[in-house]
Amino acid sequence: MYSMFGSTIAAISTPRGKGGVAVIRISGDEAISICESFVFPKSKKKLGEIRHASVCLADVTDEDGDLLDEALVSVFHAPHSYTGENTVEISCHGGILLTESILMRALACGAVQAGPGEFTRRAFSAGKLSLSQAEAVIGMIDAQTKASLSLSRLNLGGAVRRKTDAIYENLRNVVSSVYAVIDFPDEDLASLSEDEVREGIESAISALENLRRSYKTGHAVCEGVRTVIFGKPNTGKSTILNLLAEKERAIVTDVAGTTRDVISETVAAGNVTLRLSDTAGVHGTNDLVESIGVQRSIEALEEAELILAVFDLSHGLDAEDEEILTHVEKRASFGIPVIAICNKSDLFESEKVKNDIQKIETMLGTKPILLSAKNENSREPLVSLIEQIFESSDVSAADNAVITNARQFAAVSEALTHAQSALFSLEYLGEDTACAELELAMGKLGELDGRQVTIDIVDSIFHRFCVGK
């Protein structure tokens, strides 16, 4: 079988360390013949005679023919394997020295060390996976919530690919029909009417808009939302971090200014992944270390995709709270979602702080949530509010086509822009100009799933993989 890859690769595909079982994967045209040099089935058959996708017990030997291990060996014949190539997987005992010895034996017999993500890259190159499916493999490996795992599994099954394929085919039918009439006006060719062309473009625009909107949820579930906990000193920011993390991640004391730098933690807030940053309290200070912490807090605020603005109303709003409101109001004006938290609600009566609550709501455009972060029961209403922000009403993590990363979002956004330009062109500039825009839209969809993607993009995606996957 022809392969665009000349070498046969090998790597340990399980995490390095002691364990019950480790897996060494070998893939390429020569995978079976290489393994026949040191893997000998107990049945006395040659490895190449083992039935496809079956498992056999085999002796794995060193260069002197001495036994290294008894292993379970799986054989997959091209093209019916993960990579589309001949593939052998050796499941041996999980000692560090043992697995390294078997890998070194494979390399000595003719294989070469696999690079990061090279097995999945070969699967992509062989047409076994689209680019969005390959990215879903990373998502499944990196998943930290059940929702992230479920969404990555859907995309690995081709949910995004099927949606983009349908849009692509719709646009291709429109373009081919129009060009056929333009290029062969004297032929009696069945073509779409202008209304049908318009309907085809509008259908593509609607589908692309839905796909684009799905990114808000997909990003929140899979990549994680950059979230900053922001406020003046001693409002309970670190207690909120610990509440969301469900562990004592940050030191909490009654001394103002305990947190003097940004503390980061990734947590699951229901279906949403939060990349939390607990920041130093923002206030005027002459202390050099504190002033650096305050500057870093403001920088974290500028990069945030969600702001948890924390206030302690037990003493009422003061000048430092006003400064916090000014900083947060500016970010809210750019569309950054804000949750205003009136913490330590056990220490004040809501009626007595009604004016303060109203002021926060007026400035930030959001109704504050009252809670006591020391009470673990406060976590559920806060998490529920976060989920409401990032799980839009028309898209949920259970949807069958949700884009999950910035690369996919950019491709969909650009395809949408060209499709919208095509609709304008159809109305004012003519069908040929509209088709030129539709071809550009098709090109962007091609980039999304690998039909027309550049080698640099492919490299950057697969370098995120671990070796052995």
SEGU-621883 format. One line per 3 residues: number of its first residue (from 1); their letters; for each residue x, y, z of C-alpha. Coordinates in Angstrom, 2 decimals, always signed. Layout:
N
NUM> a> X/Y/Z | ...
***
This chain:
469
1> mys> +0.00/+0.00/+0.00 | +1.29/+3.49/-0.86 | +1.94/+5.79/+2.09
4> mfg> +2.93/+9.46/+2.00 | +5.07/+8.68/+5.04 | +8.22/+6.75/+4.25
7> sti> +9.09/+5.63/+7.75 | +7.55/+3.27/+10.26 | +7.11/+4.97/+13.64
10> aai> +7.02/+3.66/+17.19 | +6.26/+5.15/+20.60 | +4.99/+4.31/+24.06
13> stp> +1.33/+5.33/+23.98 | +0.61/+5.11/+27.71 | +1.88/+7.53/+30.40
16> rgk> +5.45/+7.00/+31.52 | +5.74/+5.37/+34.94 | +4.97/+2.17/+36.81
19> ggv> +1.68/+0.51/+36.00 | -0.05/-2.77/+35.37 | +0.06/-2.43/+31.58
22> avi> +1.87/-0.26/+29.03 | +1.25/-0.06/+25.28 | +3.90/+0.35/+22.58
25> ris> +2.43/+1.32/+19.20 | +4.21/+0.71/+15.88 | +2.69/+2.03/+12.63
28> gde> +3.82/+2.10/+9.00 | +4.29/-0.07/+5.94 | +6.98/-2.13/+7.67
31> ais> +5.31/-2.33/+11.11 | +4.49/-6.04/+10.91 | +7.80/-7.11/+9.37
34> ice> +9.77/-5.05/+11.92 | +7.86/-6.63/+14.80 | +8.38/-10.13/+13.37
37> sfv> +12.07/-9.65/+14.26 | +11.37/-9.69/+17.99 | +7.70/-10.60/+18.60
40> fpk> +6.86/-14.32/+18.37 | +3.25/-15.50/+18.84 | +2.81/-18.51/+21.13
43> skk> +0.75/-20.12/+18.35 | +3.99/-20.38/+16.29 | +2.38/-18.36/+13.51
46> klg> +4.24/-15.42/+12.05 | +2.88/-12.06/+13.12 | +1.80/-11.32/+9.56
49> eir> -0.42/-14.40/+9.65 | -2.38/-13.17/+12.65 | -5.94/-12.24/+11.74
52> has> -6.70/-8.52/+11.43 | -7.87/-6.79/+14.63 | -7.20/-9.83/+16.76
55> vcl> -5.04/-10.29/+19.85 | -2.45/-12.97/+20.44 | -0.16/-13.91/+23.32
58> adv> +3.46/-13.54/+22.25 | +7.05/-13.62/+23.48 | +8.91/-10.33/+23.11
61> tde> +12.67/-10.86/+22.93 | +15.85/-8.81/+23.15 | +18.69/-8.72/+20.61
64> dgd> +20.12/-11.97/+21.99 | +16.82/-13.78/+21.67 | +16.25/-13.75/+25.44
67> lld> +12.74/-13.16/+26.75 | +11.88/-9.58/+27.65 | +8.22/-10.15/+28.39
70> eal> +5.09/-12.11/+27.54 | +2.71/-9.61/+25.97 | -0.66/-9.34/+24.33
73> vsv> -0.12/-8.19/+20.74 | -2.77/-6.68/+18.46 | -2.31/-6.61/+14.68
76> fha> -4.15/-4.25/+12.33 | -3.71/-4.54/+8.56 | -3.84/-1.48/+6.30
79> phs> -6.04/+0.31/+5.53 | -8.27/-0.81/+8.42 | -6.37/+0.76/+11.30
82> ytg> -6.34/+4.04/+13.20 | -3.60/+5.45/+10.98 | -4.64/+3.64/+7.80
85> ent> -1.28/+1.82/+7.87 | -0.14/-1.56/+9.13 | -0.15/-1.22/+12.91
88> vei> +1.03/-3.40/+15.80 | +0.25/-2.65/+19.43 | +2.20/-4.45/+22.15
91> sch> +0.53/-4.52/+25.58 | +3.26/-5.43/+28.04 | +3.77/-5.14/+31.78
94> ggi> +4.08/-1.50/+32.79 | +7.58/-1.14/+34.19 | +9.56/+1.90/+33.05
97> llt> +12.69/-0.07/+32.09 | +10.68/-2.85/+30.44 | +8.60/-0.57/+28.21
100> esi> +11.68/+1.45/+27.24 | +13.51/-1.78/+26.39 | +10.71/-2.96/+24.08
103> lmr> +10.54/+0.45/+22.40 | +14.32/+0.44/+21.91 | +14.02/-3.04/+20.38
106> ala> +11.46/-1.76/+17.85 | +13.71/+1.16/+16.98 | +16.74/-1.12/+16.61
109> cga> +14.78/-3.31/+14.19 | +13.99/-0.42/+11.85 | +11.29/+1.82/+13.32
112> vqa> +11.88/+5.49/+14.15 | +10.69/+7.43/+17.18 | +7.25/+8.99/+16.61
115> gpg> +6.85/+12.72/+17.07 | +4.06/+14.43/+19.03 | +0.67/+13.48/+17.59
118> eft> +2.21/+11.65/+14.64 | -0.13/+8.66/+14.78 | -3.19/+10.93/+14.65
121> rra> -1.57/+13.09/+11.99 | -1.19/+10.00/+9.82 | -4.85/+9.19/+10.45
124> fsa> -5.74/+12.70/+9.25 | -3.50/+12.42/+6.19 | -5.05/+9.05/+5.32
127> gkl> -8.55/+10.57/+5.46 | -9.48/+8.62/+8.58 | -10.18/+11.82/+10.52
130> sls> -11.03/+15.39/+9.61 | -9.09/+18.20/+11.28 | -11.96/+18.92/+13.68
133> qae> -12.04/+15.24/+14.62 | -8.29/+15.30/+15.26 | -8.77/+18.31/+17.52
136> avi> -11.51/+16.37/+19.32 | -8.93/+13.70/+20.14 | -6.97/+16.37/+22.04
139> gmi> -10.22/+17.45/+23.67 | -10.93/+13.94/+24.95 | -7.42/+13.62/+26.37
142> daq> -7.54/+17.05/+28.03 | -11.20/+16.89/+29.20 | -11.70/+17.95/+32.81
145> tka> -15.49/+17.80/+32.93 | -18.10/+15.30/+31.78 | -19.55/+17.95/+29.47
148> sls> -16.16/+18.54/+27.84 | -15.66/+14.81/+27.38 | -19.15/+14.39/+25.91
151> lsr> -18.73/+17.29/+23.48 | -15.30/+16.09/+22.36 | -16.73/+12.62/+21.82
154> lnl> -19.50/+14.05/+19.61 | -16.95/+15.95/+17.53 | -14.70/+12.91/+17.27
157> gga> -17.75/+11.13/+15.86 | -17.88/+13.78/+13.13 | -20.61/+16.15/+14.35
160> vrr> -18.87/+19.32/+13.14 | -17.61/+17.61/+10.00 | -21.15/+16.56/+9.01
163> ktd> -22.48/+20.07/+9.57 | -19.71/+21.76/+7.57 | -19.94/+19.12/+4.83
166> aiy> -23.65/+19.90/+4.45 | -22.98/+23.65/+4.18 | -20.11/+23.04/+1.75
169> enl> -22.26/+20.82/-0.50 | -25.06/+23.39/-0.49 | -22.67/+26.13/-1.62
172> rnv> -21.05/+23.88/-4.22 | -24.46/+23.08/-5.74 | -25.26/+26.78/-5.99
175> vss> -21.89/+27.70/-7.51 | -21.80/+24.80/-10.00 | -25.33/+25.52/-11.19
178> vya> -24.66/+29.22/-11.78 | -21.30/+28.66/-13.49 | -22.76/+25.97/-15.74
181> vid> -25.25/+28.47/-17.17 | -22.63/+31.26/-17.44 | -20.08/+29.02/-19.20
184> fpd> -22.54/+27.13/-21.43 | -25.43/+29.53/-22.16 | -26.52/+27.68/-25.32
187> edl> -26.84/+24.30/-23.63 | -30.15/+23.18/-22.18 | -28.78/+22.73/-18.66
190> asl> -31.05/+22.44/-15.64 | -30.18/+25.33/-13.36 | -31.35/+26.97/-10.18
193> sed> -33.58/+30.03/-10.47 | -32.43/+33.28/-8.90 | -34.82/+32.68/-6.01
196> evr> -33.36/+29.21/-5.48 | -29.82/+30.62/-5.53 | -30.85/+33.20/-2.94
199> egi> -32.50/+30.53/-0.79 | -29.36/+28.40/-0.98 | -27.17/+31.27/+0.17
202> esa> -29.59/+32.25/+2.94 | -29.67/+28.65/+4.14 | -25.87/+28.58/+4.32
205> isa> -25.82/+31.90/+6.20 | -28.32/+30.60/+8.76 | -26.34/+27.39/+9.31
208> len> -23.07/+29.31/+9.65 | -24.63/+31.76/+12.12 | -25.83/+28.85/+14.29
211> lrr> -22.39/+27.24/+14.13 | -20.71/+30.54/+15.01 | -22.99/+31.04/+18.03
214> syk> -22.11/+27.58/+19.29 | -18.53/+28.72/+19.99 | -19.56/+30.55/+23.16
217> tgh> -20.64/+27.25/+24.70 | -17.97/+25.09/+23.04 | -15.15/+27.35/+24.21
220> avc> -16.52/+27.52/+27.75 | -16.94/+23.76/+27.99 | -13.73/+22.59/+26.32
223> egv> -11.07/+25.32/+26.37 | -12.16/+27.06/+29.55 | -13.17/+30.65/+30.32
226> rtv> -10.47/+33.04/+31.54 | -12.10/+34.19/+34.79 | -10.80/+36.83/+37.19
229> ifg> -11.94/+37.32/+40.79 | -11.63/+41.07/+41.27 | -12.18/+43.39/+44.22
232> kpn> -10.57/+45.40/+46.98 | -8.66/+43.65/+49.79 | -10.47/+41.48/+52.35
235> tgk> -13.76/+41.08/+50.47 | -13.44/+37.28/+50.40 | -11.99/+36.77/+46.92
238> sti> -9.76/+33.88/+48.02 | -12.69/+32.28/+49.85 | -14.64/+32.37/+46.57
241> lnl> -11.69/+30.74/+44.78 | -11.68/+27.98/+47.41 | -15.47/+27.65/+47.15
244> lae> -15.34/+27.12/+43.37 | -12.25/+24.89/+43.55 | -13.86/+22.88/+46.39
247> ker> -10.52/+22.84/+48.21 | -8.26/+25.15/+50.20 | -6.36/+26.51/+47.21
250> aiv> -5.65/+29.99/+48.61 | -4.69/+31.16/+52.09 | -7.60/+32.90/+53.83
253> tdv> -7.09/+35.20/+56.85 | -8.76/+38.25/+58.37 | -5.66/+40.26/+57.45
256> agt> -6.25/+42.50/+54.43 | -3.86/+41.93/+51.53 | -3.09/+38.25/+52.19
259> trd> -3.11/+37.58/+48.44 | -0.30/+39.64/+46.89 | -0.04/+37.94/+43.48
262> vis> -2.34/+36.21/+41.01 | -3.26/+32.64/+42.02 | -4.48/+30.43/+39.15
265> etv> -6.64/+27.30/+39.23 | -8.71/+25.40/+36.66 | -12.07/+24.27/+38.02
268> aag> -15.30/+22.75/+36.74 | -18.34/+24.94/+37.32 | -21.03/+22.50/+36.27
271> nvt> -20.63/+22.07/+32.51 | -18.34/+25.11/+32.22 | -14.58/+25.01/+32.72
274> lrl> -13.16/+28.08/+34.48 | -9.52/+29.10/+34.29 | -9.69/+31.06/+37.52
277> sdt> -7.37/+33.83/+38.65 | -7.66/+35.10/+42.23 | -6.07/+38.54/+42.20
280> agv> -4.51/+40.79/+44.80 | -6.91/+43.33/+46.26 | -6.92/+46.56/+44.25
283> hgt> -6.26/+49.62/+46.41 | -3.82/+52.47/+46.79 | -0.55/+51.38/+48.38
286> ndl> +3.05/+52.50/+48.79 | +4.27/+48.94/+49.33 | +6.33/+47.89/+46.28
289> ves> +5.27/+44.23/+46.36 | +1.61/+45.11/+46.85 | +1.70/+47.66/+44.02
292> igv> +3.08/+45.01/+41.64 | +0.27/+42.67/+42.72 | -2.32/+45.40/+42.08
295> qrs> -0.90/+46.02/+38.59 | -1.07/+42.30/+37.81 | -4.67/+42.24/+39.02
298> iea> -5.60/+44.99/+36.55 | -3.73/+43.20/+33.75 | -5.65/+39.98/+34.54
301> lee> -8.90/+41.96/+34.40 | -8.01/+43.21/+30.91 | -7.62/+39.63/+29.66
304> ael> -10.68/+38.16/+31.40 | -13.62/+36.57/+29.57 | -15.65/+36.49/+32.79
307> ila> -15.35/+38.80/+35.80 | -16.41/+37.89/+39.32 | -16.52/+41.34/+40.97
310> vfd> -16.57/+40.90/+44.74 | -17.92/+43.39/+47.28 | -18.27/+43.26/+51.06
313> lsh> -21.33/+45.33/+51.95 | -21.11/+44.73/+55.69 | -19.45/+48.16/+55.93
316> gld> -21.09/+49.67/+52.85 | -19.48/+50.73/+49.56 | -16.44/+52.97/+49.97
319> aed> -14.01/+54.80/+47.68 | -12.03/+51.62/+46.94 | -15.24/+49.83/+45.93
322> eei> -16.01/+52.79/+43.65 | -12.63/+52.26/+41.98 | -13.42/+48.56/+41.50
325> lth> -16.78/+49.45/+39.96 | -15.08/+51.87/+37.54 | -12.56/+49.24/+36.38
328> vek> -15.25/+46.56/+35.96 | -17.77/+48.89/+34.33 | -15.24/+49.65/+31.59
331> ras> -14.78/+45.95/+30.81 | -18.54/+45.35/+30.93 | -18.99/+48.09/+28.29
334> fgi> -16.94/+45.90/+25.92 | -19.38/+43.02/+26.39 | -17.37/+41.06/+28.98
337> pvi> -19.86/+39.24/+31.23 | -19.77/+40.25/+34.88 | -21.16/+38.55/+37.96
340> aic> -21.30/+40.98/+40.88 | -20.98/+39.10/+44.16 | -22.04/+40.72/+47.43
343> nks> -20.11/+38.46/+49.76 | -20.44/+37.99/+53.54 | -24.22/+38.25/+53.31
346> dlf> -24.39/+36.65/+56.76 | -22.93/+39.88/+58.17 | -25.41/+42.38/+56.72
349> ese> -29.14/+42.83/+56.20 | -30.11/+43.14/+52.53 | -32.68/+45.86/+53.31
352> kvk> -30.01/+48.11/+54.83 | -27.72/+47.79/+51.82 | -30.45/+48.14/+49.20
355> ndi> -29.00/+51.41/+47.88 | -25.53/+49.86/+47.53 | -26.97/+46.86/+45.66
358> qki> -28.91/+49.20/+43.37 | -25.77/+51.21/+42.64 | -23.82/+48.08/+41.68
361> etm> -26.67/+46.92/+39.44 | -26.96/+50.32/+37.76 | -23.23/+50.64/+37.04
364> lgt> -22.59/+47.05/+35.92 | -25.93/+46.31/+34.30 | -26.31/+43.05/+36.22
367> kpi> -28.19/+42.13/+39.38 | -25.74/+41.16/+42.15 | -25.86/+37.75/+43.78
370> lls> -25.81/+37.73/+47.58 | -23.91/+34.91/+49.23 | -21.57/+33.87/+52.00
373> akn> -18.56/+32.20/+50.39 | -17.73/+30.44/+53.67 | -20.96/+28.45/+53.25
376> ens> -20.42/+25.59/+50.79 | -24.12/+25.77/+49.85 | -23.33/+29.07/+48.12
379> rep> -21.48/+27.23/+45.36 | -24.53/+25.85/+43.55 | -26.33/+29.18/+42.85
382> lvs> -23.05/+30.75/+41.70 | -22.27/+27.84/+39.38 | -25.84/+27.91/+38.04
385> lie> -25.44/+31.59/+37.17 | -22.15/+30.91/+35.36 | -23.77/+28.10/+33.34
388> qif> -26.64/+30.40/+32.33 | -24.15/+32.88/+30.86 | -22.22/+30.39/+28.75
391> ess> -24.87/+27.85/+27.77 | -26.93/+29.88/+25.33 | -30.60/+29.09/+24.86
394> dvs> -30.23/+27.82/+21.29 | -27.01/+25.86/+21.84 | -26.15/+23.42/+24.60
397> aad> -23.24/+21.08/+25.25 | -25.49/+18.26/+24.04 | -25.94/+19.90/+20.62
400> nav> -24.74/+17.79/+17.71 | -22.51/+20.46/+16.13 | -20.54/+22.76/+18.43
403> itn> -17.23/+24.38/+17.50 | -14.76/+24.44/+20.38 | -11.65/+26.46/+19.56
406> arq> -10.50/+29.77/+18.14 | -9.25/+28.26/+14.86 | -12.65/+26.78/+14.08
409> faa> -14.40/+29.98/+15.14 | -12.22/+32.10/+12.83 | -12.88/+29.81/+9.85
412> vse> -16.65/+29.84/+10.42 | -16.68/+33.62/+10.94 | -14.81/+34.27/+7.70
415> alt> -16.99/+31.83/+5.77 | -20.06/+33.64/+7.13 | -18.66/+37.02/+6.06
418> haq> -18.12/+35.77/+2.49 | -21.59/+34.19/+2.36 | -23.16/+37.46/+3.49
421> sal> -21.15/+39.32/+0.84 | -22.41/+36.82/-1.74 | -26.01/+37.62/-0.83
424> fsl> -25.31/+41.33/-1.26 | -23.53/+40.68/-4.57 | -26.43/+38.62/-5.85
427> eyl> -28.71/+41.59/-5.31 | -26.50/+44.38/-6.69 | -23.48/+42.98/-8.58
430> ged> -24.60/+39.82/-10.31 | -24.41/+36.04/-9.93 | -20.79/+35.69/-11.05
433> tac> -19.55/+38.05/-8.31 | -21.76/+36.26/-5.78 | -20.23/+32.93/-6.79
436> ael> -16.73/+34.30/-6.34 | -17.65/+35.12/-2.72 | -19.20/+31.68/-2.25
439> ela> -15.99/+30.05/-3.45 | -14.11/+32.01/-0.79 | -16.64/+30.82/+1.80
442> mgk> -16.08/+27.24/+0.66 | -12.34/+27.76/+1.02 | -12.75/+28.82/+4.64
445> lge> -14.91/+25.78/+5.35 | -12.18/+23.73/+3.70 | -9.67/+25.21/+6.14
448> ldg> -11.86/+24.26/+9.08 | -11.82/+20.54/+8.36 | -8.60/+20.18/+6.42
451> rqv> -9.61/+20.25/+2.76 | -7.50/+23.35/+2.11 | -5.52/+23.83/+5.30
454> tid> -1.90/+25.03/+5.30 | +0.94/+22.85/+6.56 | +1.76/+25.40/+9.30
457> ivd> -1.72/+25.07/+10.80 | -1.52/+21.27/+10.67 | +1.89/+21.38/+12.38
460> sif> +0.65/+23.66/+15.16 | -2.36/+21.42/+15.86 | -0.49/+18.14/+16.05
463> hrf> +2.38/+19.55/+18.11 | -0.16/+19.94/+20.92 | -0.46/+16.15/+21.13
466> cvg> +1.61/+13.95/+23.39 | +4.06/+11.49/+21.86 | +2.33/+8.16/+21.26
469> k> -1.07/+9.54/+20.19
***
